[in-house]
Amino acid sequence: MADQWFTVGEIANTHGIRGEIKIVPHTDFAERRFAPGSRLSVQKDGQPGGVQVEVQNARSHKNVYIVKLKGFDTINDVEKFKGSLLKISAEQRDALEEGEFYYSDIIGSEVVTEEGERLGVVTEILRPGANDVWVVELENGKELLLPYIDDVVRKVNVRARQITVRLLEGLM
């Protein structure tokens, strides 16, 4: 099976002349992903594997992380990484608590009602505020917005990639 890679950040720019980079995090676990000793893969244009790097130190600064990578000590060493994605392998993902899911486990899952009627497939997850909203592309091409709340999302089977929902009045 081919390696699966998951994006945890994007290298927005360099920072200073000592080889630091600015990273826009794409993970809920940024403090762990960019902690000293973390191993990441720098990938540009979908290159599998990419360049393997290790975080030397990092700090949060205005919605980005300023990160220094081991062995990359000048701006010239990291300039080539601008616009690249930072990824981790499937084996590096943290185990989640019961009832928690990675977006990649949800997107692409089939959505069915409690009665067994197939509605469509989750195509996107929105985070507008109090709870996530799962965007489901219906069979007829339209979209259904499902709030991720216990009254609506009844069961998530990650292995089968199937989500069972109860459609409350007004959702359709």
C-alpha positions in Angstrom: 0.0 0.0 0.0 1.3 3.5 -0.9 2.3 5.7 1.9 -0.5 8.1 3.1 0.6 11.7 3.9 -1.4 14.2 5.9 -0.8 18.0 5.7 0.0 19.6 9.1 1.2 23.0 7.8 2.2 25.2 5.0 5.5 27.1 4.8 4.4 30.7 4.1 7.8 32.4 4.1 11.2 32.6 5.6 11.8 34.6 8.8 15.0 36.4 9.3 18.4 35.3 8.1 19.1 32.4 10.4 17.1 29.7 8.6 13.7 30.1 10.4 10.5 29.6 8.5 6.9 30.8 9.0 4.4 28.0 9.1 0.6 28.4 8.8 -0.7 25.4 10.8 -3.3 23.0 9.2 -3.7 20.9 12.3 -5.5 21.0 15.7 -2.2 19.7 17.2 0.2 22.4 16.2 2.0 22.6 19.5 2.9 18.9 19.2 3.5 18.8 15.5 6.0 21.7 15.7 7.6 20.7 19.0 11.4 20.2 19.2 12.3 16.8 17.9 9.2 16.4 15.7 9.9 14.8 12.3 8.1 16.2 9.3 8.3 15.9 5.5 8.6 19.0 3.3 6.7 18.3 0.1 6.3 20.5 -2.9 4.1 19.8 -5.8 2.9 16.4 -4.5 6.4 14.8 -4.3 5.9 11.6 -2.3 8.4 11.5 0.6 9.9 14.9 0.1 12.7 16.2 2.3 12.7 14.7 5.8 13.4 17.4 8.5 13.4 17.7 12.3 12.2 20.6 14.3 15.0 22.2 16.4 12.7 24.8 18.1 9.5 26.6 17.4 7.3 29.4 18.8 3.8 30.6 18.1 3.6 34.2 16.7 0.4 35.9 15.4 -1.5 32.8 14.1 1.7 31.3 12.6 4.6 29.2 14.0 8.2 30.4 13.6 10.2 27.2 13.2 13.9 26.4 13.1 14.8 23.1 11.4 17.9 21.1 12.4 20.7 21.5 9.8 19.1 24.5 8.0 21.0 27.5 9.4 20.7 30.2 6.8 17.9 31.9 4.8 19.5 30.3 1.7 19.0 26.8 3.1 15.2 27.3 3.6 14.3 29.7 0.8 13.6 26.7 -1.5 10.9 25.5 0.9 8.6 28.5 0.5 5.1 27.4 -0.6 5.8 23.8 0.4 3.5 21.7 2.6 4.6 20.0 5.8 3.3 16.5 6.1 3.3 13.5 8.4 2.9 9.9 7.6 -0.1 7.9 8.6 1.9 6.2 11.3 2.6 9.5 13.0 -1.0 10.4 13.5 -2.1 10.5 17.1 -4.7 8.1 18.4 -8.0 10.0 19.1 -10.5 9.6 21.9 -13.8 7.8 21.3 -16.1 10.0 19.2 -13.2 12.1 17.7 -12.3 11.8 14.0 -9.7 13.1 11.6 -11.2 15.2 8.8 -9.7 12.7 6.3 -11.7 9.9 7.9 -14.9 11.8 7.4 -14.5 13.5 4.0 -15.5 10.9 1.4 -17.7 8.9 3.7 -21.2 7.9 2.6 -24.1 9.5 4.5 -27.3 7.4 5.2 -30.4 8.1 7.2 -31.5 5.9 10.1 -34.0 4.3 7.7 -31.1 3.3 5.4 -31.8 5.9 2.6 -28.5 6.9 0.9 -28.2 10.7 0.9 -24.7 11.3 -0.5 -21.1 11.8 0.4 -19.3 14.3 2.8 -17.2 16.6 0.6 -16.1 19.3 3.1 -16.1 20.2 6.8 -16.8 23.8 7.8 -16.0 25.3 11.2 -18.3 28.3 11.5 -18.4 28.4 15.3 -20.1 26.4 18.0 -20.0 23.1 16.0 -18.6 21.8 12.8 -20.9 21.5 9.7 -20.5 18.6 7.3 -21.2 19.4 3.7 -22.9 16.5 2.0 -23.2 16.3 -1.8 -26.6 14.8 -2.4 -27.5 12.4 -5.2 -29.2 15.2 -7.1 -26.1 17.3 -7.1 -27.3 19.8 -4.4 -25.6 20.3 -1.0 -26.9 19.5 2.4 -25.4 21.1 5.5 -25.4 18.8 8.5 -24.5 20.2 11.9 -22.2 17.9 13.8 -24.4 17.5 16.8 -25.6 14.3 18.6 -29.2 14.9 17.6 -28.2 14.7 13.9 -25.1 12.6 13.6 -26.1 9.3 15.2 -23.2 7.0 14.3 -19.9 7.2 12.5 -18.3 4.1 11.2 -14.8 5.1 10.1 -13.8 1.6 8.9 -16.9 1.3 6.7 -16.7 5.0 5.8 -20.4 5.4 6.6 -22.2 8.0 8.7 -25.8 7.4 9.9 -27.8 10.6 10.5 -31.3 11.6 11.7 -32.7 14.4 9.5 -34.3 16.9 11.8 -37.2 19.0 10.4 -35.9 21.8 8.2 -32.5 20.3 7.3 -33.6 19.2 3.9 
